[in-house]
Amino acid sequence: MSTRLNEKQRLLAEQYLTYADAIARRFRSRWPGAGDDFESAAQLGLVQSALRYDARHNVSFPTYASRRMIGQCIEVLRDYR
């Protein structure tokens, strides 16, 4: 699998960047010590989602991506503790 976003994937990720930031803020408000790590993790989850998303599965991109972004933020918590 390619690790570079094509144009369509890049546009999809850019469209939901504020969504990733909102998820990161939610985690940061509860665990302020980890700060920017949550932003990086949520953005990484967003890019991974854009790479793997397949609309043929009848799941909206925000639903699909939110699971990955939240999962990446949880990984930060595991490392933080």
C-alpha positions as CSV (number, residue, x, y, z in Angstrom):
1,M,0.0,0.0,0.0
2,S,1.3,3.5,-0.8
3,T,1.9,5.8,2.1
4,R,1.4,8.9,0.0
5,L,-1.9,10.5,-0.3
6,N,-3.2,11.0,-3.8
7,E,-5.0,14.3,-4.6
8,K,-8.5,13.0,-3.7
9,Q,-7.2,11.6,-0.3
10,R,-5.4,14.8,0.4
11,L,-8.5,16.9,-0.2
12,L,-10.5,14.6,2.0
13,A,-8.0,14.9,4.8
14,E,-7.9,18.6,4.5
15,Q,-11.6,18.9,4.6
16,Y,-11.8,17.2,8.0
17,L,-8.7,18.7,9.6
18,T,-10.9,20.8,11.9
19,Y,-12.6,17.6,12.9
20,A,-9.3,16.1,13.9
21,D,-8.5,19.3,15.9
22,A,-11.8,19.1,17.7
23,I,-11.1,15.5,18.8
24,A,-7.6,16.5,20.0
25,R,-9.1,19.4,22.0
26,R,-11.5,17.0,23.7
27,F,-8.6,14.8,24.9
28,R,-6.4,17.8,25.7
29,S,-9.1,19.3,28.0
30,R,-9.1,16.1,30.1
31,W,-5.3,15.5,30.0
32,P,-3.6,18.9,29.5
33,G,-0.1,17.6,30.1
34,A,0.0,15.7,26.7
35,G,-0.9,18.9,24.8
36,D,0.3,18.8,21.2
37,D,0.7,15.1,21.2
38,F,-3.1,14.7,20.8
39,E,-3.1,17.0,17.8
40,S,-0.4,15.0,16.1
41,A,-2.1,11.8,16.9
42,A,-5.5,12.9,15.6
43,Q,-4.0,14.2,12.4
44,L,-2.1,11.0,11.9
45,G,-5.3,9.0,12.4
46,L,-7.0,11.3,9.8
47,V,-4.3,10.7,7.3
48,Q,-4.4,7.0,7.9
49,S,-8.1,7.1,7.4
50,A,-7.9,9.0,4.2
51,L,-5.4,6.4,2.9
52,R,-7.6,3.4,3.8
53,Y,-11.2,4.8,3.3
54,D,-13.4,2.9,0.9
55,A,-16.8,4.5,0.3
56,R,-18.1,1.1,-1.1
57,H,-18.6,0.0,2.5
58,N,-21.4,2.5,3.0
59,V,-19.8,4.2,6.0
60,S,-19.4,7.9,6.0
61,F,-15.8,9.2,6.1
62,P,-16.3,11.1,9.4
63,T,-17.6,8.0,11.1
64,Y,-14.7,5.9,9.8
65,A,-12.1,8.5,10.5
66,S,-13.3,9.4,14.0
67,R,-12.6,5.8,15.2
68,R,-9.0,6.0,13.9
69,M,-8.4,9.5,15.3
70,I,-9.7,8.6,18.7
71,G,-7.7,5.4,18.7
72,Q,-4.5,7.3,18.0
73,C,-5.3,9.7,20.9
74,I,-5.8,6.7,23.2
75,E,-2.4,5.5,22.2
76,V,-1.0,8.8,23.4
77,L,-2.6,8.2,26.7
78,R,-1.1,4.8,27.0
79,D,2.4,6.3,26.4
80,Y,1.7,9.3,28.6
81,R,0.9,7.2,31.7
